[in-house]
Amino acid sequence: MTGESLVYMKGISKHFGGIYVNEKIDFELKPGEIHALLGENGAGKSTLMNILAGLYRQDEGEIMIHGKRVTLRSPKDAIANKVGMIHQHFKLVENLTAAENIILGRSNTLFLNRGRIHGEILKFSREYGLLVNPEDYIFHMSVGEKQRVEILKALYRGADILILDEPTAVLTPQETRELFGVLKKMAQRGCGIVMITHKMCEVMEIADTITVLRKGKKVGTVQKQGVNEQQLTEMMVGQQIAKPRIKKPGQENETGLRVKELTVKGDKGTIAVKNVSFEVKRGEIVGIAGISGSGQRELAEAIAGLRRIEEGSIEIYHQEVKGRSVREIIDMGLSYVPEDRLGMGLVGNMNISENLILKDYRKPEARQGIFIHRQKIKEKAKAVVRQFDIKVAHMDGPIRVLSGGNLQKILLGREILKEPKVLIAAYPARGLDIATTEAVYHLLLEQRNKGCAVLFISEDLDEIMELSDRIVVMESGQVVGVVKPEETSVDEIGMMMLHGQVS
């Protein structure tokens, strides 16, 4: 530990149910430093920072903040030691204003001078470039604005140590750039910033120092200038990751999926998709780009027959979908990988074999007379496990105990083995580690190269740009543009997502 450390965590260990999530980790944060905490899902990043934020207590080790040994029993203790944490899912009350959220939890708020509070909030806003109107209600705000309120809340409480957990996960490129500008200003004023992330390009852009965790242990701490992305990837996963991106040139093929003037309602009965039209051709990946809640889920569910079509039409190879059952649409050649793996795609209490036949149990090859042919299905499941490299301890155990990556492989494997004519993949790589993400990308490109029409929905513009032949941009339930990735930029798509046009 150096004398100028803001934070020094020594020998931190934490276990749940006998399994170590953090094991003897040392971590140091200095004033004016932006420190990236890098690692795959399950590496222990969030757990380590939740300990620093007072949400968990370490089982072993000690913590020093501002040179003093501290015991953090709760978030209140962390705040008292000038530690603030911005979680991936914001902790804001939607029907309160920005100012009310910022002072929430303070004692004697009844007698606080609201004019003075607004003045202090505006002072922080101007000083750090956090443009927020204290009188605006949270439910009126964009994701980026809500994040700024969270940062202001931490600063208002005196934090000079700020932890951000996956802060850019749902931000547009413009909002990400604005956030990075704020973080740099904070660092220049002596704050220490910890950014939990798995996005390598962002680490290389903003971090000064990088600590890599793998399977609950610290692999190392390096300065950004001394490493490249490939070296960091190897530190994260323990081996080189090949990127088998075999993307054949696109061809002018027949239309596999046609959506024409489609209007669909959302869960609350209001219009979620309005007058949307686009096509996906055979052997093409069309990406759907948009900020969260732009109608992507409702669009996918309408195509899959899970949501009523109010107006317009959907065709799969010139056959109308409207009025058909989900079973009939599947028989037309559609496969759907929903964003909610366990809620809509798989059944957690069933085993792999049972999940693989959820859509096929009526087919002759799955039956033995009037009964399901369990042995044949079990053999098929074993073949899927081998083909898609699914890590499973027991074939007969419930799949709910498997990792997100293995669940996604089961779901993708089931849908791809049908040899679909049209494949809808909604957020297929969300929350996955590097190796599994690459495997998912490879499977999507493989389907595209085999002639499948692929509709790919994601909020990660980097993967949308990399995998798509064309990109349909949605904003507030409407299509605001169709572009080719080689003819546009991430920033231009981001502007379309936010404002419906390029400024």
C-alpha positions in Angstrom: 0.0 0.0 0.0 1.2 3.5 -0.9 0.7 6.5 1.4 -1.6 8.2 -1.1 -4.2 5.4 -1.4 -7.8 6.3 -1.2 -8.7 2.6 -0.8 -6.6 -0.4 0.1 -8.3 -3.8 0.4 -6.0 -6.5 1.7 -6.5 -10.3 1.6 -10.3 -10.0 0.9 -12.1 -13.3 0.9 -15.9 -13.9 0.6 -17.7 -17.2 0.3 -21.3 -18.2 -0.2 -22.3 -21.7 0.8 -18.7 -22.9 1.1 -17.8 -21.6 -2.4 -15.2 -18.8 -2.6 -16.4 -15.8 -4.7 -13.4 -13.7 -3.7 -10.2 -15.4 -2.5 -7.4 -13.3 -0.8 -7.7 -10.3 -3.2 -5.7 -7.2 -2.8 -7.0 -4.0 -4.4 -5.8 -0.4 -4.3 -7.3 2.8 -5.6 -5.4 6.1 -5.8 -6.7 9.7 -5.9 -7.4 10.9 -9.5 -7.3 7.4 -10.8 -9.9 5.6 -13.0 -9.4 2.0 -12.2 -11.1 -0.7 -14.3 -12.1 -3.9 -12.6 -12.2 -6.5 -15.4 -13.3 -10.1 -15.6 -15.8 -12.5 -16.9 -19.2 -13.0 -15.4 -18.8 -14.8 -12.1 -15.2 -13.6 -11.7 -16.1 -11.8 -8.4 -15.9 -8.2 -9.5 -19.3 -7.0 -8.2 -18.9 -9.0 -5.0 -15.6 -7.3 -4.2 -17.1 -3.8 -4.9 -20.3 -4.7 -2.9 -18.0 -5.3 0.0 -16.4 -1.9 -0.4 -19.9 -0.4 -0.7 -21.0 -2.0 2.6 -23.6 -4.4 1.0 -21.6 -7.5 1.9 -19.1 -8.1 4.7 -15.8 -9.9 3.9 -15.1 -13.2 5.7 -11.4 -12.4 5.7 -9.1 -9.4 5.1 -9.2 -5.7 6.0 -10.1 -2.5 4.3 -8.4 0.9 4.7 -10.0 4.1 3.4 -8.2 7.4 3.5 -5.4 5.6 5.4 -7.7 4.4 8.2 -8.8 0.8 8.9 -12.6 0.7 8.6 -15.4 -1.8 9.3 -18.2 -1.5 6.7 -21.3 -3.0 8.2 -23.8 -1.3 5.8 -24.0 1.1 2.9 -24.5 3.8 5.5 -21.0 3.1 6.8 -19.6 3.2 3.3 -21.3 6.6 2.6 -19.8 7.9 5.9 -16.4 6.9 4.5 -17.1 8.8 1.3 -17.8 5.7 -0.9 -20.7 5.8 -3.4 -21.8 3.0 -5.7 -23.8 3.3 -8.9 -25.5 0.0 -9.6 -26.3 -1.4 -13.0 -30.0 -1.3 -12.1 -30.6 2.2 -10.6 -31.9 2.7 -7.1 -34.2 5.6 -7.8 -37.9 6.2 -7.0 -39.6 6.8 -10.3 -42.4 9.1 -9.1 -40.1 11.5 -7.2 -38.1 14.3 -8.7 -34.3 14.3 -9.1 -33.8 16.5 -6.1 -36.1 14.3 -3.9 -34.1 11.2 -4.9 -30.8 12.9 -4.2 -31.7 13.9 -0.7 -33.6 10.6 0.0 -32.4 8.9 3.1 -30.9 12.0 4.8 -32.1 12.8 8.3 -34.3 15.8 9.0 -35.3 16.2 5.3 -38.6 17.8 6.4 -36.7 21.0 7.5 -34.2 21.2 4.6 -34.2 24.4 2.6 -35.3 23.2 -0.8 -33.9 26.3 -2.6 -30.5 25.7 -1.1 -30.6 22.0 -2.0 -31.5 22.9 -5.6 -28.6 25.4 -5.7 -26.2 22.8 -4.4 -27.4 20.2 -6.9 -27.0 22.7 -9.8 -23.5 23.6 -8.5 -22.4 19.9 -8.8 -24.2 19.7 -12.1 -22.2 22.6 -13.6 -18.9 21.6 -12.0 -18.9 18.1 -13.4 -21.0 18.5 -16.5 -24.0 16.5 -15.1 -26.9 18.2 -16.8 -30.0 17.5 -14.7 -33.0 19.6 -13.8 -33.7 19.0 -10.0 -37.4 19.4 -10.6 -37.7 16.7 -13.3 -39.4 13.5 -12.4 -37.4 10.3 -12.8 -40.0 8.6 -14.9 -39.6 11.3 -17.5 -35.9 10.8 -17.8 -33.7 8.8 -20.2 -31.4 6.1 -19.0 -28.4 8.5 -19.2 -30.2 11.2 -17.2 -31.1 8.7 -14.5 -27.5 7.7 -14.3 -26.5 11.3 -13.8 -28.9 11.6 -10.9 -27.3 8.6 -9.3 -23.8 10.2 -9.6 -25.1 13.5 -8.3 -26.7 11.6 -5.3 -23.2 10.1 -4.5 -21.5 13.5 -4.9 -24.1 15.3 -2.8 -23.4 12.9 0.0 -19.7 13.7 -0.1 -18.3 10.7 -2.0 -14.8 11.0 -3.4 -14.7 7.2 -4.2 -17.2 6.2 -6.9 -17.9 2.7 -8.0 -19.8 2.1 -11.2 -21.1 -1.4 -12.1 -21.3 -1.9 -15.9 -22.2 1.8 -16.3 -22.5 1.7 -20.2 -24.6 -1.4 -20.5 -27.7 0.4 -21.7 -26.2 3.7 -22.8 -26.1 5.0 -26.4 -22.6 6.0 -27.7 -23.4 9.7 -27.1 -24.4 9.0 -23.5 -21.3 6.8 -23.0 -19.1 9.6 -24.2 -20.8 12.1 -21.9 -20.3 9.7 -19.0 -16.6 9.3 -19.7 -16.3 13.1 -19.8 -17.9 13.3 -16.3 -15.6 10.6 -14.9 -12.5 12.3 -16.3 -13.5 15.6 -14.6 -14.1 13.8 -11.3 -10.7 12.2 -11.6 -9.1 15.5 -12.3 -10.6 16.8 -9.1 -9.0 14.0 -7.1 -11.8 11.5 -6.9 -11.0 7.8 -7.3 -13.2 5.9 -9.8 -13.7 2.1 -10.0 -15.4 0.9 -13.2 -16.7 -2.7 -13.2 -16.9 -3.8 -16.8 -16.2 -6.5 -19.4 -16.0 -4.2 -22.4 -12.4 -4.2 -23.5 -12.6 -1.2 -25.8 -14.0 1.0 -23.0 -11.2 -0.1 -20.6 -8.6 0.9 -23.2 -10.3 4.2 -23.7 -10.8 5.5 -20.2 -8.9 3.5 -17.6 -5.6 4.4 -16.1 -5.1 1.1 -14.2 -6.7 -2.3 -14.7 -7.2 -5.1 -12.3 -8.2 -8.5 -13.7 -10.1 -11.1 -11.7 -10.6 -14.7 -12.8 -12.7 -17.3 -10.9 -12.6 -15.2 -7.7 -8.9 -14.6 -7.7 -6.8 -11.6 -8.7 -4.8 -12.4 -11.8 -2.9 -9.0 -11.8 -3.0 -5.2 -11.8 -1.5 -3.5 -14.9 -1.2 0.0 -16.3 -3.1 0.6 -19.5 0.0 1.7 -21.4 1.7 -1.7 -20.8 -1.0 -4.0 -22.2 -3.2 -4.6 -25.3 -6.7 -6.1 -25.6 -5.4 -9.5 -26.5 -3.2 -9.7 -23.4 -6.1 -8.6 -21.2 -8.4 -11.2 -22.8 -5.9 -13.9 -22.0 -5.6 -12.7 -18.4 -9.4 -12.8 -18.1 -10.0 -16.3 -19.6 -6.6 -18.0 -19.1 -6.1 -18.7 -22.8 -6.3 -17.2 -26.3 -9.7 -16.7 -27.7 -10.0 -17.4 -31.4 -12.6 -15.3 -33.4 -13.9 -17.5 -36.1 -15.9 -14.8 -37.9 -16.5 -16.4 -41.3 -18.9 -14.0 -42.9 -19.4 -14.8 -46.6 -20.4 -11.9 -48.9 -24.1 -11.3 -49.0 -26.2 -12.3 -52.0 -29.4 -11.0 -53.5 -31.8 -13.7 -52.3 -35.5 -14.0 -51.9 -37.2 -12.5 -48.9 -37.4 -14.8 -45.9 -39.2 -12.5 -43.5 -41.3 -9.5 -44.5 -42.8 -7.1 -42.0 -45.2 -4.6 -43.5 -46.9 -1.6 -41.7 -47.0 -3.6 -38.5 -48.7 -2.1 -35.4 -48.6 -4.0 -32.1 -49.7 -3.1 -28.5 -47.5 -3.5 -25.4 -48.3 -5.1 -22.1 -50.2 -1.9 -20.9 -52.4 -1.7 -23.9 -50.6 1.2 -25.5 -49.0 1.1 -29.0 -45.5 -0.4 -28.7 -44.8 -0.9 -32.4 -46.2 1.5 -34.9 -46.3 1.1 -38.7 -43.0 -0.8 -38.9 -41.8 -2.2 -42.2 -38.6 -4.1 -43.2 -37.4 -7.3 -44.8 -34.8 -10.0 -44.0 -33.5 -11.9 -47.0 -32.3 -15.5 -47.1 -28.7 -15.6 -46.0 -28.8 -12.2 -44.3 -28.5 -10.9 -40.7 -30.6 -7.9 -40.1 -29.9 -6.2 -36.7 -32.5 -4.3 -34.8 -30.9 -1.4 -32.9 -32.7 0.8 -30.3 -32.5 1.9 -26.7 -34.3 -0.3 -24.2 -38.1 -0.2 -24.6 -38.2 0.9 -28.2 -40.5 -1.9 -29.2 -38.0 -4.6 -29.9 -39.5 -7.3 -27.6 -43.1 -6.6 -28.8 -41.9 -6.8 -32.5 -40.2 -10.2 -31.9 -43.2 -11.6 -30.0 -45.5 -10.5 -32.8 -43.4 -12.3 -35.4 -43.3 -15.4 -33.2 -47.1 -15.4 -32.8 -46.9 -14.6 -29.1 -48.5 -11.1 -29.4 -51.6 -10.0 -31.4 -51.1 -8.0 -34.6 -53.3 -4.9 -34.5 -52.5 -3.7 -38.0 -50.2 -4.8 -40.9 -48.8 -8.1 -41.9 -45.9 -10.5 -41.3 -44.8 -13.0 -44.0 -42.4 -15.9 -43.8 -41.4 -16.9 -47.3 -44.6 -15.2 -48.7 -46.9 -17.0 -46.2 -48.9 -14.8 -43.9 -48.4 -15.2 -40.2 -51.4 -13.3 -39.0 -54.1 -15.6 -37.6 -51.9 -18.6 -37.3 -51.1 -20.4 -34.0 -47.6 -20.5 -32.5 -47.4 -24.2 -33.6 -48.2 -23.4 -37.2 -45.6 -20.6 -37.3 -43.0 -22.9 -35.9 -43.9 -25.4 -38.7 -43.5 -22.6 -41.2 -39.8 -22.7 -40.3 -39.5 -20.0 -37.6 -37.2 -20.4 -34.6 -37.2 -17.9 -31.7 -34.5 -17.3 -29.1 -36.2 -15.0 -26.6 -34.3 -12.6 -24.3 -35.7 -14.2 -21.1 -34.0 -17.6 -21.2 -35.7 -19.2 -18.2 -38.9 -17.2 -18.3 -39.9 -17.8 -21.9 -37.2 -20.0 -23.6 -36.6 -22.9 -21.1 -38.2 -24.5 -18.1 -35.8 -24.4 -15.1 -37.2 -27.5 -13.3 -36.8 -29.7 -16.4 -33.6 -31.4 -17.5 -31.8 -30.9 -20.8 -33.7 -33.7 -22.6 -37.1 -32.4 -21.6 -36.2 -28.8 -22.6 -35.0 -30.0 -26.0 -38.3 -31.6 -26.9 -40.6 -28.8 -25.6 -41.6 -27.9 -29.2 -41.1 -31.3 -30.8 -42.8 -33.8 -28.5 -45.6 -34.4 -31.0 -43.3 -35.3 -33.8 -43.0 -39.1 -34.7 -39.2 -39.1 -34.2 -39.8 -38.1 -30.5 -42.4 -40.7 -29.8 -42.8 -44.4 -29.3 -46.4 -45.1 -30.0 -48.4 -42.8 -27.7 -45.4 -42.3 -25.4 -42.3 -40.1 -25.6 -39.2 -42.1 -26.6 -37.1 -41.1 -23.7 -34.0 -43.0 -24.6 -33.9 -41.5 -28.1 -34.4 -38.0 -26.7 -31.6 -38.6 -24.1 -29.2 -39.6 -26.9 -30.1 -36.5 -28.8 -29.5 -34.4 -25.7 -26.0 -35.9 -25.3 -25.3 -35.1 -28.9 -26.3 -31.5 -28.3 -24.2 -31.2 -25.2 -21.1 -32.4 -27.2 -21.8 -30.3 -30.3 -22.4 -27.1 -28.4 -19.8 -27.7 -25.6 -22.4 -27.4 -22.8 -20.9 -27.8 -19.4 -23.3 -30.0 -17.3 -22.6 -32.2 -14.3 -25.7 -34.4 -14.6 -27.9 -34.9 -17.7 -31.0 -35.6 -15.5 -30.6 -32.5 -13.2 -32.7 -29.4 -13.6 -31.2 -26.8 -15.9 -31.9 -23.9 -13.5 -28.5 -24.7 -11.8 -26.6 -24.1 -15.0 -24.7 -20.9 -15.9 -26.3 -18.3 -18.2 -23.9 -19.3 -20.9 -24.8 -22.9 -20.8 -28.5 -22.1 -20.7 -28.1 -20.0 -23.8 -26.3 -22.8 -25.6 -29.1 -25.2 -24.8 -31.7 -22.6 -26.1 -29.7 -21.8 -29.3 -28.9 -25.5 -29.8 -32.6 -26.4 -29.7 -33.6 -23.7 -32.1 -30.7 -24.2 -34.5 -31.1 -28.0 -34.8 -34.5 -27.4 -36.3 -32.6 -26.0 -39.3 -34.8 -22.9 -39.3 -35.7 -20.8 -42.4 -36.0 -17.7 -40.2 -34.3 -17.2 -36.8 -35.1 -14.5 -34.3 -32.3 -14.0 -31.8 -33.1 -11.5 -29.0 -30.1 -10.4 -27.0 -28.4 -13.8 -27.4 -25.1 -12.7 -26.0 -26.3 -10.6 -23.1 -24.5 -11.4 -19.8 -22.2 -14.0 -21.4 -18.5 -14.4 -21.0 -16.0 -13.8 -23.8 -15.7 -17.4 -24.9 -19.4 -18.1 -24.9 -20.2 -14.8 -26.7 -17.8 -15.8 -29.5 -19.5 -19.2 -29.7 -22.9 -17.5 -30.0 -21.6 -15.1 -32.7 -20.2 -18.1 -34.6 -23.5 -19.9 -34.5 -25.5 -16.9 -35.8 -23.0 -16.4 -38.7 -23.1 -20.1 -39.4 -26.9 -20.0 -39.8 -26.6 -16.9 -42.0 -24.0 -18.6 -44.2 -26.3 -21.6 -44.5 -29.1 -19.5 -45.9 -31.2 -18.7 -42.9 -32.8 -15.3 -42.6 -31.6 -14.0 -39.2 -33.2 -11.2 -37.2 -30.7 -10.1 -34.5 -31.9 -7.9 -31.7 -29.4 -6.2 -29.4 -28.7 -3.0 -27.5 -24.9 -3.5 -27.9 -24.1 -1.4 -31.0 -20.6 -2.9 -31.4 -22.0 -6.4 -31.9 -24.8 -5.1 -34.1 -22.3 -3.4 -36.3 -20.0 -6.4 -36.4 -22.6 -9.1 -37.2 -25.3 -7.4 -39.3 -25.6 -7.0 -43.0 -28.2 -4.3 -42.5 -29.4 -2.5 -39.4 -33.0 -1.4 -38.7 -33.0 1.5 -36.2 -36.0 1.9 -33.9 -37.0 4.8 -31.8 -40.3 5.0 -29.8 -41.7 1.9 -31.6 -41.0 3.2 -35.1 -38.4 2.5 -37.7 -36.3 5.7 -38.2 -33.8 4.3 -40.6 -32.3 1.3 -42.3 -28.5 1.4 -42.8 -25.6 -0.7 -43.8 -22.8 -0.9 -41.1 -20.0 -0.2 -43.6 -21.8 3.0 -44.6 -22.5 4.5 -41.2 -21.0 5.0 -37.8 -21.9 4.0 -34.3 -22.4 7.7 -33.4 -24.9 8.2 -36.3 -26.9 5.1 -35.2 -26.8 6.3 -31.6 -28.3 9.7 -32.7 -31.0 7.9 -34.6 -31.8 5.8 -31.5 -32.1 8.9 -29.3 -33.7 11.4 -31.6 -34.9 9.6 -34.6 -32.5 11.4 -36.9 -28.8 12.2 -37.4 -28.1 15.8 -36.3 
